[in-house]
Amino acid sequence: MDEIFDKLQSVVDRYEEVSEMISDPDVIADTKRFLALSKEEGSLRDTVEKYKHYKEITDGIAENEEILREEANDSELEELAKEELKELRAEKETVEEELKILLLPKDPNDDKNIIMEIHGAAGGDEGALFAADLYDMYVRYAEKQNWQVEIIDENKTEIGGYKEIVLMITGNNVYSKLKFENGAHRVQRVPETESAGRVHTSTATVGVMPEYEDVDIEIEDKDLRVDVYRSSGAGGQHINKTSSAVRMTHLPTGIVVAMQDQRSQQQNRAKAMEILKTRVYDYYASQNEAEYAQQRKTAVGTGDRSERIRTYNYPQNRVTDHRIGLSLNKLDRIMNGELADVIDALLIADQTAKLESLKQG
C-alpha cells in the first residue's frame, strides 16, 4: 500500500490547494477558472474523505493494539479491544479496496453527455423493430436517471421500426453509465409475422459517443454540403412556411446530420454543426486503430460495433451479456428500462480488471 499512500497524500495535497484557490477573490472573478477548479475539487472530494476515514480506522487499530499490550490484567477491557480490533481490521480491508478503485485512472469522458446511434442490422424488418425496442429501453432508463433525450435524426420503416435513430442524451455522468452499450445486440424471438411460431435471430447495433465540446477539429466549407428544407411534424403535419430544417453532409466521411427541432434555421444549423463535429471527430479517432484501441478498449469490450455484446432471448425471458458471462432472467424488466443490474455488473467487471492490471504492473 506504500505507493497507494503516496498517491493518496498527493490527492489530499492537491485537494487542499484547490480548496484554497477557489476561495481566492481573483479566482472567483474568473468564472471559467473558478468552474474548472470547483469541478476538480468535487472530483477529489470522495477520495479525500475516504482517505480521512481510512486514517481514523488505522488510528483506532493502533489504539486497540496498545490497549492489548498495556492492559493485560483487565480482561473486560481486553475483550472489548479484541472485538473492536476485529471489526476495524475487516473495515480496513474494505476501505483499502475502495481507495484503490477511487485511484484508478478516470475516463475523462465519463461526465459527458452522449450521442447514441441505433441501427437495425441483420434480420430486415425484425432488426429494425428491435432497434425501436432498444430505443424505448434506453429512453425508459434515461427517465429513471432524470436525463433528457432528444432525437437528432431518424429513419423509420413502414412497420414502425428504425433503420437508424440518433439521440442526444444529456444529464449527469451519462457516458460513464452507457459507454459499454457499444456493440451488436442480438435478439431471439418469434416475429409477429411468423405464422409457424419459429424463433428468429436478428441484430441491431448501438454506437455511443461522448459529446466532444470544443473539439480540436476544423470542418472546411469545401468538405461540407448544407441543404435546407421545410421541417414537418409527424405524418407531414405542421409544415413550416420557411425552410428552417438543416441537413449537413460531411463529404469526406459521408456522415449526415439532419436537424429540424430548433425554432430557426440558424439554431438548427448551429446544433447540426455541433453534432457533426462530434461524429466526425469520433470517426477519425476510430481510424487510428492503435490509438483507438488504447483509448477505448476496456475490460468489457473494444467499443467496436461489430462485436456481439448481448443477447435478448424472449422465449426464456433472459438477457445475457457475453463479455462478463452475466445472465438475468428478467428480460421484461430490462426492456422496461431497468438496466441498473447490467450496467453495475459491467462497471464492476471493468474496475476489477483494471485493479488486476495495476497489481501486475
Beta strands, then each sheet from edge to edge (+ up, - down):
strand 1: 114-120
strand 2: 148-156
strand 3: 162-170
strand 4: 183-189
strand 5: 200-210
strand 6: 224-229
strand 7: 245-250
strand 8: 255-259
strand 9: 308-313
strand 10: 318-321
strand 11: 326-328
sheet 1: 2+ 3- 1+ 5- 4+ 9+ 10- 11+
sheet 2: 6+ 7- 8+
end
